[in-house]
Amino acid sequence: MMLVIPSPEVGLDRYTPRRTARSRGRTLPYELSMDKLHIHGPCRLDGTIRASGAKNAALPCLAATLLTDEPVALSRVPPVRDLATMRRLLAHLGVESEDRHDGATVFRAASPGSLDEAPYELVKTMRASCLVLGPLTARRGHARVSLPGGCAIGVRPIDQHLAGLEALGATVRLEHGYVETRAKRLRGTRFRFSVPTVGGTENLLMAAVLATGTTVLENCAREPEIVDLARLLSAMGARISGAGSSTIEIEGVDRLGAAEHPVIADRIEAGTYLIGAAMTQGDVTVDGSDPADLAPLLEALVEIGAQVDSLPRGAGDAPDGRIRVRAGERLGARDMTTAPHPGFPTDLQAQYQALMTQAEGISHVRETVFENRFQHVPELVRMGARIRTRGSVARIRGKARLSDATVMATDLRASACLVLAGLVAEGTTIVDRIYHLDRGYERMELKLQALGARVERVG
């Protein structure tokens, strides 16, 4: 039987910024606020912004701090809601965190005798909380983690996480909405994922670094965020080869130590603003983003008629990479199919649909990763988009004249899609339920304002 993570209805209580244990300096972002974005369109995006750190890379890096009792300093951790939730979870598990004056956050886990339960109250809004399963089982020998929540974009099974932990020698029990694992010490094994899974690859990678012997993981996910996690673990003393390929080999060690690690740039955030440049006939440069991580999107932008210039990481005066997108009035429609990395990211599918509403012709967007990720379509249609869906395929007829409306975000990337649509719509578009947006974008309205957009957050 496949174990799936439920998607509970997210509450609408307002969040007051708070700090984690020993956290100083920066306040944490809004969580479940009633804020809305008011977008006054149409507008043209023009200028330069810097990419934030990647939420999807920072989350497993934070979980990895459970693997050692020595300090781990992470820089470029974005102040978004999911990271605030993970910091509160880690504080509950005995991990102290402190924001340094240079922008890094130092995490230090207590002794293995600390709490090893992640209760529902802390994890109900974030699926990534299951990433503590592997580290807790590996270092403390026991974990009890509530099945988490998150965006309602479809079924996300964690059966492969659990099968992998069992292959490493853990006993796994499911009861009362919790996963409980136990192991005196994990042992190396060979495990093949039935399908590539990012979270599963990250969980087993963290579990295997403290197992005895050698672990070989096959059919792994290949996303850049997994490579970034492997870099952190290696800096802590792990022995890992093959991260970024379909086969990863881990030679277990007895303990891990201190490390300093910069989180990679958020390729989805960068891609969102670059799509916005193309949609608004703009000229946007994103500093600090490696074009190699966004190759499928950049190729698509060139194909539809946008101009793309980029510098890879380490080239010229761009140590972290740079991407510039410019577009004129005419964009051509192009089909797109999502796929695991190195394919077109599912997390940019909704934004790409918004882009296709402004392209001339008919395009088809096929979603192959999640079965329920077209919830933004009815809201786009209310704004004037001409989109029809059938199963996993959306048919978009452009170029559509969008008009203002009050629209409701249903998930993180749908929120970004509706914001992009508001940039080209006539009048004032109101995007409601932006607590979804705050889960993964660092104060989007401020970056859009820096690019010339007329957008404001209204409480």
C-alpha positions as CSV (number, residue, x, y, z in Angstrom):
1,M,0.0,0.0,0.0
2,M,1.3,3.4,-0.9
3,L,1.5,5.9,2.0
4,V,0.5,9.3,1.0
5,I,0.7,12.6,2.9
6,P,-2.6,14.3,3.6
7,S,-3.3,17.9,2.6
8,P,-5.1,19.4,5.6
9,E,-7.0,22.7,5.3
10,V,-4.6,25.4,6.3
11,G,-5.9,27.7,9.0
12,L,-6.2,31.5,8.6
13,D,-4.9,32.7,11.9
14,R,-2.6,35.7,11.7
15,Y,1.1,35.1,12.5
16,T,3.1,37.4,14.6
17,P,6.8,37.3,13.8
18,R,8.7,35.4,16.4
19,R,12.2,34.0,17.0
20,T,13.5,30.5,17.4
21,A,15.6,29.5,20.4
22,R,18.5,32.0,20.8
23,S,17.6,33.5,17.4
24,R,18.7,37.1,17.2
25,G,18.7,39.9,14.6
26,R,16.3,39.3,11.7
27,T,12.7,38.7,12.5
28,L,11.0,35.8,10.8
29,P,8.5,36.3,8.0
30,Y,4.7,36.2,8.0
31,E,3.2,32.8,8.3
32,L,-0.5,32.5,7.9
33,S,-1.4,36.1,7.3
34,M,-4.6,37.5,5.8
35,D,-2.5,39.9,3.6
36,K,-3.2,40.5,0.0
37,L,-1.2,41.8,-2.9
38,H,-2.6,44.7,-4.9
39,I,-1.1,44.8,-8.4
40,H,-1.7,47.9,-10.6
41,G,-1.2,46.9,-14.2
42,P,-0.1,46.7,-16.8
43,C,3.6,47.4,-16.1
44,R,7.0,46.6,-17.5
45,L,9.7,44.9,-15.4
46,D,13.1,46.5,-15.8
47,G,16.2,46.3,-13.6
48,T,18.4,44.0,-11.6
49,I,17.7,42.0,-8.5
50,R,19.7,39.4,-6.6
51,A,18.4,35.8,-6.3
52,S,17.6,34.7,-2.8
53,G,18.8,31.4,-1.3
54,A,16.8,28.4,-2.4
55,K,14.0,27.4,0.0
56,N,14.1,23.8,-1.4
57,A,17.9,23.6,-0.8
58,A,17.8,25.3,2.7
59,L,15.2,22.9,4.1
60,P,17.3,19.7,3.8
61,C,20.4,21.7,4.9
62,L,18.6,22.7,8.1
63,A,17.5,19.1,8.7
64,A,21.1,18.0,8.2
65,T,22.2,20.0,11.3
66,L,20.6,17.2,13.4
67,L,23.4,15.0,12.3
68,T,26.1,16.6,14.5
69,D,26.5,18.3,17.9
70,E,29.0,20.8,16.4
71,P,28.0,24.2,15.0
72,V,26.8,24.4,11.3
73,A,26.7,27.9,9.8
74,L,24.4,28.3,6.9
75,S,24.4,31.5,4.8
76,R,21.9,32.7,2.3
77,V,19.0,31.1,4.2
78,P,15.9,32.9,2.9
79,P,13.6,34.4,5.5
80,V,10.5,32.7,4.1
81,R,7.7,31.0,6.0
82,D,8.7,27.4,5.4
83,L,12.2,28.1,6.8
84,A,10.6,29.7,9.8
85,T,8.5,26.6,10.3
86,M,11.6,24.3,10.0
87,R,13.5,26.5,12.5
88,R,10.7,26.1,15.0
89,L,10.7,22.4,14.5
90,L,14.4,22.1,14.9
91,A,14.2,24.2,18.1
92,H,11.6,21.7,19.4
93,L,14.1,18.9,18.6
94,G,16.8,20.6,20.6
95,V,18.6,22.6,17.8
96,E,19.6,26.1,18.9
97,S,19.9,28.7,16.1
98,E,21.5,32.1,16.2
99,D,21.7,34.7,13.4
100,R,25.2,36.1,12.9
101,H,26.0,39.7,12.0
102,D,27.3,38.6,8.6
103,G,23.9,37.2,7.6
104,A,24.7,33.5,8.3
105,T,22.6,31.4,10.8
106,V,24.5,29.1,13.1
107,F,22.7,25.8,14.1
108,R,23.9,23.6,17.0
109,A,22.0,20.4,17.9
110,A,21.9,19.2,21.5
111,S,23.0,15.7,22.7
112,P,21.3,12.7,21.2
113,G,19.1,12.4,24.3
114,S,17.0,15.4,23.2
115,L,13.4,15.2,21.9
116,D,12.9,13.2,18.7
117,E,9.2,13.8,18.0
118,A,7.9,16.2,15.4
119,P,4.3,16.9,16.4
120,Y,1.4,17.6,14.0
121,E,1.1,21.2,15.4
122,L,4.5,22.0,14.1
123,V,4.5,20.2,10.7
124,K,0.9,20.5,9.5
125,T,1.6,23.3,7.0
126,M,4.9,21.9,5.5
127,R,5.6,18.6,3.8
128,A,9.3,19.0,4.0
129,S,9.2,18.3,7.7
130,C,9.5,14.6,6.9
131,L,13.1,15.4,6.1
132,V,14.0,15.1,9.8
133,L,13.2,11.3,9.7
134,G,16.5,10.3,8.2
135,P,18.8,12.5,10.4
136,L,16.9,11.6,13.6
137,T,17.0,7.9,12.9
138,A,20.7,7.9,12.0
139,R,22.0,9.9,14.9
140,R,19.4,9.4,17.7
141,G,18.2,6.0,16.8
142,H,14.5,7.0,17.0
143,A,12.1,9.3,15.3
144,R,8.4,10.0,15.6
145,V,7.2,12.4,12.9
146,S,3.7,13.4,12.1
147,L,2.6,13.1,8.5
148,P,2.8,16.7,7.4
149,G,0.8,19.0,5.2
150,G,1.6,21.7,2.7
151,C,0.2,22.7,-0.7
152,A,-2.8,20.8,-2.0
153,I,-1.2,20.1,-5.4
154,G,-1.7,16.3,-5.3
155,V,-0.6,13.1,-3.8
156,R,3.0,13.0,-2.6
157,P,3.9,9.5,-1.4
158,I,6.6,8.9,1.2
159,D,6.6,5.2,0.9
160,Q,10.0,5.2,-0.7
161,H,11.5,7.2,2.2
162,L,10.2,4.5,4.5
163,A,11.3,1.6,2.3
164,G,14.7,3.0,2.1
165,L,15.0,3.4,5.9
166,E,13.9,-0.2,6.3
167,A,16.6,-1.2,3.8
168,L,19.1,0.6,6.0
169,G,18.0,-1.5,8.9
170,A,15.4,0.7,10.6
171,T,12.1,-0.7,11.9
172,V,9.1,1.5,10.7
173,R,5.7,1.7,12.3
174,L,2.7,3.8,11.2
175,E,0.0,4.7,13.7
176,H,-2.3,7.5,14.7
177,G,-1.0,9.7,11.9
178,Y,2.6,9.4,12.9
179,V,5.7,7.6,11.4
180,E,7.9,6.0,14.0
181,T,11.4,4.6,13.2
182,R,13.9,2.8,15.4
183,A,17.5,1.6,14.8
184,K,20.5,0.9,17.0
185,R,22.6,1.9,14.1
186,L,21.8,2.0,10.4
187,R,23.8,-0.2,8.1
188,G,24.9,0.3,4.5
189,T,22.8,-1.2,1.7
190,R,21.9,-0.9,-1.9
191,F,18.5,0.6,-2.6
192,R,16.7,1.6,-5.8
193,F,14.0,4.2,-5.9
194,S,11.0,3.0,-8.0
195,V,10.8,6.6,-9.3
196,P,13.1,9.5,-8.7
197,T,12.0,11.4,-5.6
198,V,13.8,14.5,-4.3
199,G,12.7,14.3,-0.7
200,G,13.4,10.5,-0.6
201,T,16.9,11.0,-2.1
202,E,17.6,13.7,0.5
203,N,16.2,11.7,3.4
204,L,18.2,8.5,2.6
205,L,21.3,10.5,1.8
206,M,21.3,12.1,5.3
207,A,20.5,8.7,6.9
208,A,23.3,6.9,5.1
209,V,26.1,9.2,6.0
210,L,26.2,7.8,9.6
211,A,25.4,4.2,8.7
212,T,28.0,1.5,8.9
213,G,29.5,0.4,5.6
214,T,28.7,1.6,2.1
215,T,25.3,2.6,0.8
216,V,24.5,2.8,-2.9
217,L,21.3,4.7,-3.9
218,E,20.0,4.1,-7.4
219,N,17.5,5.9,-9.6
220,C,18.1,9.0,-7.5
221,A,16.6,12.5,-8.2
222,R,19.2,14.7,-9.8
223,E,18.0,18.2,-8.7
224,P,20.7,20.9,-7.9
225,E,19.3,21.1,-4.4
226,I,20.4,17.5,-3.8
227,V,23.9,18.4,-5.0
228,D,23.9,21.3,-2.6
229,L,22.9,19.1,0.3
230,A,25.8,16.7,-0.6
231,R,28.2,19.6,-0.5
232,L,27.1,20.5,3.0
233,L,27.3,16.9,4.2
234,S,30.8,16.6,2.6
235,A,31.9,19.8,4.4
236,M,30.7,18.2,7.6
237,G,32.9,15.1,6.9
238,A,30.6,12.8,5.0
239,R,32.0,10.7,2.1
240,I,29.7,11.0,-0.9
241,S,30.2,10.5,-4.6
242,G,27.8,10.8,-7.5
243,A,25.4,13.5,-6.2
244,G,23.6,15.0,-9.2
245,S,23.6,11.7,-11.1
246,S,21.2,8.8,-10.8
247,T,23.5,6.8,-8.6
248,I,24.9,8.1,-5.3
249,E,27.5,6.2,-3.2
250,I,27.9,7.0,0.5
251,E,30.6,5.6,2.7
252,G,29.4,5.8,6.3
253,V,31.4,7.6,8.9
254,D,31.2,7.5,12.7
255,R,30.5,11.2,13.2
256,L,30.1,14.5,11.4
257,G,31.5,17.9,12.5
258,A,31.2,21.6,12.1
259,A,30.9,23.3,8.7
260,E,30.2,26.6,6.9
261,H,28.0,26.4,3.9
262,P,26.3,28.9,1.5
263,V,22.9,27.7,0.2
264,I,22.5,27.8,-3.5
265,A,20.4,30.4,-5.3
266,D,16.6,29.7,-5.7
267,R,16.3,28.7,-9.4
268,I,12.5,28.8,-9.1
269,E,12.4,32.3,-7.7
270,A,14.9,33.4,-10.4
271,G,12.8,31.7,-13.1
272,T,9.7,33.4,-11.9
273,Y,11.2,36.9,-12.4
274,L,12.7,36.0,-15.7
275,I,9.3,34.8,-16.9
276,G,7.9,38.1,-15.7
277,A,10.5,39.9,-17.9
278,A,9.3,38.1,-21.0
279,M,5.6,38.6,-20.1
280,T,5.9,42.3,-19.6
281,Q,8.2,43.0,-22.6
282,G,10.8,43.9,-20.0
283,D,14.5,43.7,-19.3
284,V,15.4,41.9,-16.1
285,T,18.8,40.7,-14.8
286,V,19.0,38.2,-11.9
287,D,22.4,38.2,-10.2
288,G,23.5,35.2,-8.2
289,S,21.7,32.6,-10.2
290,D,23.6,29.9,-12.2
291,P,22.1,29.5,-15.7
292,A,23.0,25.8,-15.7
293,D,20.3,25.3,-13.1
294,L,17.6,26.9,-15.3
295,A,18.7,25.5,-18.7
296,P,15.2,24.1,-19.7
297,L,13.5,27.5,-19.0
298,L,16.2,29.6,-20.7
299,E,16.0,27.3,-23.8
300,A,12.2,27.8,-23.9
301,L,12.5,31.6,-23.5
302,V,14.9,31.7,-26.5
303,E,12.5,29.5,-28.5
304,I,9.5,31.8,-27.9
305,G,11.5,34.9,-29.0
306,A,13.0,36.4,-25.9
307,Q,16.7,37.3,-25.7
308,V,18.7,35.5,-23.0
309,D,22.3,36.5,-21.9
310,S,24.0,34.7,-19.1
311,L,27.2,34.1,-17.3
312,P,27.8,30.8,-15.5
313,R,28.9,30.6,-11.9
314,G,32.6,31.7,-11.6
315,A,32.7,33.5,-14.9
316,G,33.8,37.2,-15.2
317,D,32.4,39.4,-12.5
318,A,29.6,36.9,-11.7
319,P,31.0,34.5,-9.0
320,D,27.5,33.1,-8.4
321,G,26.2,33.4,-12.0
322,R,24.0,36.0,-13.8
323,I,21.0,35.8,-16.2
324,R,19.4,38.5,-18.2
325,V,16.1,38.2,-20.2
326,R,14.8,40.8,-22.6
327,A,11.6,40.6,-24.7
328,G,9.8,42.6,-27.3
329,E,6.1,42.6,-28.2
330,R,6.0,39.4,-30.1
331,L,6.3,36.0,-28.4
332,G,5.4,32.7,-30.0
333,A,3.5,29.9,-28.4
334,R,5.5,26.7,-27.5
335,D,4.4,23.5,-25.9
336,M,5.9,22.4,-22.7
337,T,6.1,19.2,-20.6
338,T,7.2,19.1,-17.0
339,A,9.7,16.4,-15.9
340,P,12.2,15.8,-13.1
341,H,15.5,17.5,-13.4
342,P,17.1,18.1,-15.8
343,G,13.7,18.5,-17.5
344,F,11.4,21.5,-17.2
345,P,10.6,22.0,-13.5
346,T,7.0,21.4,-12.3
347,D,7.5,24.4,-10.0
348,L,7.6,26.7,-13.0
349,Q,4.7,25.2,-14.8
350,A,2.0,27.6,-13.5
351,Q,4.2,30.6,-14.3
352,Y,4.9,29.3,-17.8
353,Q,1.1,29.0,-18.4
354,A,0.8,32.6,-17.4
355,L,3.5,33.4,-20.0
356,M,1.7,31.5,-22.7
357,T,-1.4,33.6,-22.2
358,Q,0.7,36.5,-23.7
359,A,2.3,34.4,-26.5
360,E,0.7,34.4,-30.0
361,G,-0.8,31.0,-31.0
362,I,-1.9,27.9,-29.2
363,S,0.3,26.0,-26.7
364,H,-0.1,22.9,-24.7
365,V,1.4,22.4,-21.2
366,R,1.5,18.8,-19.9
367,E,2.0,18.2,-16.2
368,T,3.7,14.9,-15.5
369,V,4.8,15.3,-11.9
370,F,1.7,16.2,-9.9
371,E,-1.8,15.2,-10.8
372,N,-3.6,18.3,-9.2
373,R,-1.5,21.2,-10.3
374,F,-3.9,23.1,-12.5
375,Q,-5.8,24.8,-9.7
376,H,-4.6,28.2,-10.9
377,V,-6.4,27.8,-14.2
378,P,-9.9,28.9,-13.1
379,E,-8.4,32.0,-11.6
380,L,-6.5,32.8,-14.8
381,V,-9.7,32.3,-16.8
382,R,-11.5,34.8,-14.6
383,M,-8.9,37.3,-15.6
384,G,-9.5,36.6,-19.3
385,A,-7.1,33.8,-20.1
386,R,-8.3,31.3,-22.7
387,I,-7.3,27.9,-21.2
388,R,-9.0,24.6,-21.3
389,T,-7.7,21.5,-19.4
390,R,-8.2,17.9,-20.1
391,G,-6.5,15.5,-17.7
392,S,-2.9,16.5,-17.4
393,V,-2.9,18.8,-20.3
394,A,-3.7,22.5,-20.5
395,R,-4.5,24.1,-23.9
396,I,-3.7,27.8,-23.9
397,R,-4.8,30.2,-26.6
398,G,-2.9,33.5,-26.8
399,K,-2.5,36.4,-26.9
400,A,-5.1,37.1,-24.3
401,R,-6.1,40.5,-23.0
402,L,-6.2,40.1,-19.2
403,S,-8.2,42.3,-16.9
404,D,-8.2,42.9,-13.2
405,A,-10.0,40.6,-10.8
406,T,-9.8,39.4,-7.2
407,V,-8.2,36.0,-7.4
408,M,-7.3,33.4,-4.8
409,A,-4.0,31.5,-4.5
410,T,-4.3,27.8,-3.9
411,D,-0.7,26.9,-3.6
412,L,2.8,28.4,-3.6
413,R,3.5,28.4,-7.4
414,A,-0.1,29.2,-8.3
415,S,0.4,32.4,-6.2
416,A,3.4,33.4,-8.3
417,C,1.5,32.7,-11.5
418,L,-1.4,35.0,-10.5
419,V,1.0,37.7,-9.5
420,L,2.6,37.5,-13.0
421,A,-0.8,37.7,-14.6
422,G,-1.6,40.8,-12.6
423,L,1.5,42.5,-14.0
424,V,0.0,42.4,-17.5
425,A,-3.7,42.8,-16.6
426,E,-5.5,46.1,-17.0
427,G,-6.5,47.6,-13.7
428,T,-5.9,46.5,-10.1
429,T,-5.6,42.8,-9.5
430,I,-6.0,41.6,-5.9
431,V,-4.2,38.3,-5.0
432,D,-5.7,36.8,-1.9
433,R,-4.3,34.1,0.5
434,I,-0.7,35.1,-0.2
435,Y,0.5,33.2,2.9
436,H,1.1,30.5,0.2
437,L,3.4,32.9,-1.6
438,D,5.3,33.8,1.7
439,R,6.2,30.1,2.0
440,G,8.7,30.3,-0.8
441,Y,9.3,33.9,-2.0
442,E,11.2,36.5,0.0
443,R,8.9,39.5,0.1
444,M,8.1,39.3,-3.6
445,E,6.4,42.7,-3.6
446,L,9.7,44.4,-2.7
447,K,11.6,42.8,-5.5
448,L,8.9,43.6,-8.0
449,Q,8.9,47.2,-6.8
450,A,12.6,47.3,-7.4
451,L,11.9,46.3,-11.0
452,G,9.3,49.0,-11.5
453,A,6.1,47.2,-10.7
454,R,3.3,48.9,-8.9
455,V,2.5,46.4,-6.3
456,E,1.7,46.6,-2.6
457,R,1.0,44.3,0.3
458,V,-2.3,45.1,2.1
459,G,-3.2,43.7,5.5
